[in-house]
Amino acid sequence: MRSHLLNDLTAEHYRRSVTEGVERVAARLATTDRPFTGVTVDALAPRIDGIDLDRPLHDTTAVLDELEEVYLRDAIWFHHPRYLAHLNCPVVIPAVLGEAVLSAVNSSLDTWDQSAGGTLIERKLIDWTAARIGLGPSADGVFTSGGSQSNLQALLLAREEAKTEDPGKLRVLASEVSHFSVKKSAKLLGLGPDAVISVPVDHDKRMQTLALARELQRLTEDGLVPMAVVATAGTTDFGSIDPLPEIAELCAQYGTWMHVDAAYGCGLLVSPTRRHLLDGIERADSVTVDYHKSFFQPVSCSAVLVRDAATLRHATYHADYLNPRRMVQERIPNQVDKSLQTTRRFDALKLWMTLRVMGADGIGRLFDEVCDLAEEGWRLLAADPRYDVVVEPALSTLVFRYIPQAVTDPAEIDRANLYARKALFASGDAVVAGTKVAGRHYLKFTLLNPETKASDIAAVLDLIAGHAEQYLGDSLDRAC
Ligand SMILES: Cc1ncc(COP(=O)(O)O)c(C=O)c1O
């Protein structure tokens, strides 16, 4: 069994094993002609259930053969141009190389004595991101597991900085289309069930600042404490960007922590043509960035940034075995002092490899391409009488609904759209997402693949229409 330990004696075994795995994935990538096979839970579950984990195969090739059956063959492939569903990007090769290196070296980024250069590389990337945002000389931050954790940490800091001892008085304001992790964070932070106030959005799904101003005023008059405003730079469903300068102004006026959830919109930080869409982000107290959404990085690769490094002390605990207080005086950089996690992956290496190989502009240009594609997709949808499209995209999502000419019952139209999404998924021809707008079922494209073409969008719209028609035809037959 020692032959499986990665060390000086097994370097050749490591090379062969990993190469064999890489070959399998490369072969799949080269031959996958659909984003999904359409396999059902009922078909796949018995294959996985049937494997006895107490009877190992002892042979890498045999295990990879098995893996083809239980995973690779039926995986959902984000690199495919017709995967248009969630906020998953195709990944860039330098980052995948980084992933291979970081898991083999297996540094843990909690302390200097478990990572050395890894800590310094992460800190440099944090400084680089903070500078791109424009947070100023006192900024800092830390890599996290994802946008949800970044939002949680930002709100933890905001809660600790709020000027009240009574958690029952704390309120967080976020738009009605902000990410659900805001509400989840409030719950985890022990805030009351009414702590998150939903601020209405305008026609473009951007927070209405007049409504925000009214809420802030009302809270103050009621003796409550608006501890944070969460502005979203790239809402999950619509890609809309809240009016950051106006929100910053209001936060300054009321002494409220401004958090910008740029989990999705952070790609604009490197966009050669659209950086201005983030104007105002430099006034934030904290910012969430998900490199694994719009920097083409493998999951996970994210960070939370803060304007004032000192606020990160609210996440600091000292343990004698790990990061005793004296290390601060000794100026030993232990990232665990800033993080909600202890043992932590060196995800920063992926971004490092990407920036060193491709450069920031290279990433930004890819993100620009998907935003351009979304504009093209919007024009297609707006001109197509079969579809109602909700909002012109600021980033790269399109939310739309098939509207048959002959049917007026909105519930029946809901069912046709739901059916079309399911049928498309089952066919494996394309994968699209769904959401609700004003209580009605809509479909969603999240465009993050520069290889997707307008012709793919047009083809998938035809497929959706075909499935919806099929449903309506069958439903008419059922009624007769
Ligand atoms: C705006 C926004 N914030 C936060 C998140 C949560 O990010 P993660 O899934 O990385 O936890 C998402 C995820 O889609 C998001 O769209």
The ligand as a Gaussian input file, in Angstrom:
#p B3LYP/6-31G(d) Opt

LIG

0 1
 C      -24.512000      37.051000      -6.978000
 C      -24.052000      35.786000      -6.315000
 N      -23.561000      35.833000      -5.077000
 C      -23.151000      34.737000      -4.427000
 C      -23.227000      33.501000      -5.017000
 C      -22.788000      32.280000      -4.280000
 O      -21.564000      31.853000      -4.787000
 P      -21.017000      30.375000      -4.535000
 O      -21.928000      29.476000      -5.299000
 O      -19.631000      30.432000      -5.063000
 O      -21.090000      30.118000      -3.062000
 C      -23.758000      33.388000      -6.304000
 C      -23.885000      32.077000      -6.938000
 O      -24.427000      31.911000      -7.994000
 C      -24.170000      34.569000      -6.977000
 O      -24.690000      34.519000      -8.214000

